[in-house]
Amino acid sequence: MSKETNRRDFIGYSFAAVAAVGGAASLVGMKRAWDPLPSVLSGGFTTIDLTPIKAGTPETFEWRGKPIFVLKKSADMEDSERDLKVGTDRYTVAIGLCTHLGCIPAWKKDKWKCACHGGQFSPSGKQIFGPPPRPFDLPPFTVEGNTIVLGNAGPEFKKIAAYLATQV
């Protein structure tokens, strides 16, 4: 009788060990499936040097597969709470997708115009005409001297985002 009990205990312990190893392997596999792909992680942060940007002419950058508009505002352009101030310069930083259906607007003289349905945005990124329901979205960024790093929400981003939240 004691041999049967020992054999049953051994089988039970063996089953528990196999189940534990299988469970651990499953958890490792699930974690890998939930983690972002390396290509996403590498595209997570984009650094933009603001010094070569000319006033009145927006530059387009790519961050996480999206266009990012950066406009150094000239003296005659409207002042806005949405502006990013770096030294004495003012910038508009925005995700360059129309908030109506996601088309990429083009810069036309003094505003962004969306060719899809006629939406227009001011130099500050505010919707001024057409079907867009809200201003351009704001990418998270931090300011480090004369550069901005897209992908982290710094104090400047939080200040502008708080202002935009009051406008909705």
DOLONU-279316 format. One record per atom (N, C-alpha, C): y, x, z. Coordinates in steps of 0.05 Angstrom, whole numbers, plus 5000, padded with zeros to 4 digits. Each point is the difference from the previous one (the first is absolute). Example, Ala and Ser with C-alpha at 12.3 -4.5 7.8 and 13.67 -1.06 7.14 Angstrom:
! residues 2
488652645156
502449825000
502450185000
502149934986
502450165001
502249855014
***
This chain:
! residues 168
497650165000
502449845000
502550175000
500050225014
502450175001
500550134973
497850064984
500450114974
501549804982
499349745001
501349804984
503049985007
500650005025
502749985010
501650244990
498950245001
501450244991
500449994970
498049904985
500249984971
502249804993
500149775014
502149804995
502750115007
500250145022
502650125007
500950204979
498250164990
500750204979
500949864975
498749794992
500849844976
502849885004
500449895024
502649885007
502350214999
499550235012
502050225000
500550104972
497950024984
500350094972
501749804984
499449745004
501549804986
503050015008
500550035026
502850025010
501450244988
498650234998
501250244989
500749964970
498249884985
500549954972
502349814996
500149795017
502149804998
502750135007
500150185020
502550135008
501050184977
498250164988
500850174978
500949844976
498649784994
500849834978
502749865005
500549925025
502549875007
502350204998
499650255009
502150204999
500650074970
497950024984
500550054971
501549774987
499449765008
501549774989
502950005008
500650075025
502850025009
501550214985
498750234996
501350224984
500749904972
498149874988
500449894973
502249794999
500149835020
502249805001
502750135003
500250205017
502550145005
501050134974
498250134985
500750124975
501049794980
498849775000
500849784982
502849905007
500649995026
502649905009
502350204997
499450265000
502050214998
501249994972
502750064998
501250024974
498850224983
500049964974
498950214982
501850255001
498950234994
501750245000
502449984981
499649874978
502349974981
502249835012
499349815017
502149845013
501450165022
498550165015
501250175020
501850204988
499250124978
501750214987
502649884989
499949754992
502449864990
501649875022
499250045025
501349865022
502950085005
500650264995
502750105006
501150134975
502549934994
501450124977
502750095010
500750254994
502550125008
501949994976
502549905005
502049984979
502550165009
500750194984
502550165005
502349844989
502049945016
502249844992
502350164987
500050265003
502350164990
500449994970
497849994983
500650004971
500649734988
499949795016
500549734990
503049964995
500749914976
502849964992
500949725008
502549985008
501149745008
500149814976
499149755005
500149794980
497749994981
498150195002
497750004983
497550015018
498549785000
497649995017
497750184990
498550105018
497650164993
497649835009
497850034985
497649865007
497850205008
498749955022
497950165011
497549835003
497750125004
497649855004
498950055028
499349785014
498950025027
497849785002
497650095005
497649825002
499849824976
500650114976
499749854975
502349814995
502050005016
502349824996
502550164992
501749884983
502550144995
502049985023
501350215006
502050005022
502750074987
501949825003
502750054989
501750135022
501450224992
501950135018
502650034984
502049875010
502649994987
502150135019
501350214991
502250115015
502549844991
501249865019
502149814993
502650154995
501449924979
502750114995
502049865018
502450115000
502149905018
500849714994
499749914975
500849734992
497849795005
497750095008
497849815006
500349885028
499149755003
500249865025
498850155023
501249975023
498950115025
498249785012
497750085010
498149815011
498650115025
499249815017
498550085024
497250114992
499249944975
497450094990
500150294991
502450114997
500350284990
498950205020
498750204989
499250235016
502250214998
501050075023
502250205001
498950275008
500450194982
499250285005
502550174996
501150105022
502650144999
502149804992
501550074979
502149824990
499049834977
497650044991
498949854977
498549755009
500149804982
498549755005
497949974978
497649915008
497849974982
498749725003
499049904978
498249775001
497250114995
498249935018
497250074998
498449744999
498449954979
498749754998
497450034984
498149825006
497649994983
500949864974
499650124978
501049914974
498449794987
499349795015
498549774988
501649755006
500349844979
501449745003
498549835020
501549885018
498749845021
499249734990
500449944975
499149754989
497050024991
499450174981
497250034990
499150294998
501650195010
499150275001
500550174975
501749914982
500850164977
501850235009
500350204983
501750235007
502749964986
502149955015
502649964988
501150274990
501949974980
501350244988
502950005009
501050255002
502950035008
501749964975
501849815001
501849944978
502950025010
501250234995
502850055007
500650005030
500049765013
500749995028
498249825016
497649934989
498149835015
497250044988
498049915015
497350004990
499549724988
498850004976
499449744987
497050004994
498849775007
497149974996
499749854973
498550124982
499749884973
498049765001
498449985020
498049795001
501249725001
501849955019
501249735004
503050015005
501350224995
502950025002
501150055027
498450085019
501050065027
501850244999
502050005018
501950225001
500450085029
500350265004
500350125027
502550185000
501549985022
502450175002
499350295005
501950184999
499450285007
498950045028
500549815018
498850015027
497249885001
499049904978
497349885000
499949715007
502349875003
500149715006
499649844974
498649785002
499749824977
502749864995
500950004975
502649884994
499849784979
497749994986
499749794980
497049964994
499349764993
497349954990
498149925022
497450014993
497949905018
499150185023
500850255002
499050165023
500849875026
498049965018
500649865025
501350185022
499950264996
501150185021
500850264988
501450175015
500750274989
497550174995
500550234988
497950204997
498850065027
497450055001
498750075024
500650295007
499850075025
500850265010
497550165007
499650244988
497750165008
500550145027
498050045016
500550155025
500750294994
502050115014
500850274995
501250125025
500250275000
501450155020
501950184985
502250085013
501950184989
499850275014
499750214984
499850275010
502050174985
502450035011
502250144987
500849864975
499850134976
500749884975
497649894985
497849965014
497649894987
499149755015
498649824986
498749785013
497050024995
498549925020
497150014998
499049715001
498949914978
498949734998
497349995014
499549795015
497449965013
500149985030
502350085012
500349985029
502549845006
499949835020
502349845007
501750145021
502250124991
501850145018
502249825010
501850105016
502249845012
501849884979
500650154978
501749894979
498749764987
497450024994
498549784988
500149765019
499550045025
499949785019
502749865002
502150154999
502749885001
500549824976
499350104976
500449844975
498149765000
497550045008
498049795001
500949785019
501250075023
500949805019
502349844988
501850134985
502149854986
498849814980
498150094984
498849834980
498649765012
498850045023
498649785014
502049785008
502450075006
502049805007
501049854975
499750114977
501049884975
498149804988
497549995009
498049824988
500349725011
***
